[in-house]
Amino acid sequence: MGLHAYLLLAAAVFTTGLFGVLTRRNAVGILLGVELMLNAVNINFVAFARYNAEIAGLVFALFTIAITVAEVAIGLAIVIAIFRVRQTVDADHLDLLKG
Amino acid sequence: MIPLALIVLGLPFLAFVLLGMAAPIRRNGRGAAIVSIAAVGGSLAAAVRLWLVPLGATVVRRWEWIPADDGPLVTVGLYVDPIGQAMLVLVTLVAFLVQVYSWAYLDGEPRPSLGRYYTYQSLFAFSMLGLVLAPNFVQMLIFWELVGFCSYLLIGFWYDRPAAARAAVKAFWATRLGDVGFVIGIVLLWRAAGTFDFVALFDAAAAHRLPAGLSLTMFLIYLGAAGKSAQFPLHVWLPDAMEGPTPVSALIHAATMVAAGVFMVTRAFPLFALTPEVLVLIAWVGALTALVAATMACVENDIKRVLAYSTVSQLGYMMAAAGAAAPRAAFSHLLTHGLFKALLFLAAGAVIHAVGTNDIREMGRLFRALPQTGAVFLVGALALSGVWPLSGFFSKEAVLTAVWDARLGLPFAMLVLTTFLTAAYMFRVVFLAFFGDRGPGGHPYDAPAIMAIPLWILAILTVALGARGALGDDAAHHAPSWLTGLSLGLAGAGIGLALVTYQWKLVSPAALSRALGPFDTMARRRYGLDAAYEALYRGIVLGLSRLIGWVDRYLVDGVVNVLSAWTLRAGDQLRRIQTGQAQDYVYGVALGLLLLVIASRVWR
């Protein structure tokens, strides 16, 4: 299989994730969307690493996975904290930044 | 010679700098007075010493100020001639006596303000002496403006009185009007002659090397003198200048600064002599000033304002003499007038000090309460009226002779009439204030010695100058005998009129003013000049200020207000974009990124 197929897959996963981030009402769903986008990036890293016979892409992918874990941990903690305060995790109601 | 002149000039300057810089001395008041009096006293001693040096020719010393390729463009220096010698003595003497007198007169002032007074006095003495010693027009102009500035400061000395503040501004404006002409005249003269230097200008004038057509130039220079010496119609500021303390009126607005215009015309006479038509104008304006001011003095009830109008009137005499090509007569009247008018003002100050009012109608029988002041005032009044053998008689006669010799018929008639009016208004004051049948309230008492001594010195000098004239060392100027009789007779008639009207009350003043109806009304309205200037002021200055105010309020402020309103509205509109929804922001980021990608594709 050529590089194109992997890139197409990554693009599909990325847009799916972006769609989720933009449209989900539930904060946990938004976090899931972010995970998808990050994994699309990972697919790109690995695909280019193989294609260019370059180890750096794989190392970056590893880093991304580690950071993703931390991000999910913090993100879920924030979601729980918000829920404790406001009794909801519906993104439509979280508009404290309104100008 | 020159070092002596430098001492005369330098001492008051040092006193001014010391008082200006050392705030503790100045704020102490009495300390400032001692510094200032000591400086001007030293200056007086040096001036007298300088006066005693016989002068063969004019002594000039110059230093380069603005260098140029072909010789310095402007020099500074000292110019000493017999006129200057006498003027230096007059200025330092009157300044010294006035400063001593002020010690007692301004006793009630707060200390810092007394210090301020003496600081100004020192600056004035320096400026006036610099004006006298100036060897060229530029230096003269600088000191000319400095004395004007000191006059402004001292008229407005009680700056918390609105009338004083207004009078100060008025004096500044009215003299400035003349000074504009002075500056333009000096520059025109420089273009014609290529120098500012008196010696070079006089040499050129004597050798007929100056181009023709200097009339306008000399007229403009005369304008400066007319403003400073309160010539009609620029005299309006001088009566108002009486808002300043009385010693200031005596020094600046009677004896020295107002005489600067006459002094300048005398000094620059070789140049004025080139333009006979300007001289005739000077004589006419001088005579008119003398007459107009004398009529206004007749109806004034404020003792200081009577003296102020009388000063204007006497300045008119001096100018008339200068215009009649007799600068010596003008200058001798300047000297005698400086002494007896300072005497009159200081005596009036002592009266005001004693009774606490300026209004002569509220005074009366003061001769008993204030015998010393009354005596010296009488000496001054007789001298001013031109009664033999006091100093005023001789200088006034010299002026009249000069005007007669110059065949200026109508100006001569005006001046002779003024002689009569002068005696009448002066003795109106004398009879109303010092004699009469009503006494003032309170218990007035004679001035303390420190005020009385300057008065006596001035009175003795007035008599002594008269005695010198009576003993007749001035044989060069012989008045026709009918003129002596005429002027003495008119002075006597004026005194008699005042006596009959105000002392014996055979004629009531009201009947007199009814008989002279239109003249009386006009004089009381000051010939409408004050009103005319006020209308001019309101019309031009206030109109212009309103226009500028409108431009500022509606155009300049308008632009600023519109811009700020737009900023506010734009901010309000932009505020509504901020929904607070995190997802909307992500939309924005994604859209922006997409646009960037597309843009990078399109404009590669």
Interface residues (C-beta under 8 A of the other chain):
Chain A: L18 V21 L22 T23 I30 A91 D92 L94 D95 L96 L97 K98 G99
Chain B: R575 R576 I577 Q578 T579 G580 Q581 A582 Q583 V586 Y587 A590
